């Protein structure tokens, strides 16, 4: 099990439970990271940021999903919440 955080310092952090071992500490976002949501099967999580981007992460291989950055995901504003659709495709969507 993992715990993911998104911070005002723009860093996304992932900890392995139960000991809170830091798995990665990544400044991918260029502005405050505002939200996190786990996929239905808990294998991936997505973060949103004031930089208008959504990034999808895999806690066991954090650098392998950098190509899944969704640039300007919300052109009129910034994502304040991300939510996975609960379907077999594992798509990221807005609530």
C-alpha angles and dihedrals in degrees: 000000000000139000118213125196134189116203145199086241087066092245124132112209129191124195129191113228145256093026097037091235108179108242096177142348110198132179095199094134116076093210139028112317106229110180147021133194132177124225115251091259092044092234095115138025133199129215129199128202146187085254086075092243132122118207125195117213138190110208094210093052108020098177097048095079102050089113088067094072107133104211118213090358090171110029097186095050141344127284110266093174136018124197132185117229108240098235138108092262095066094219123170116235144159117268 
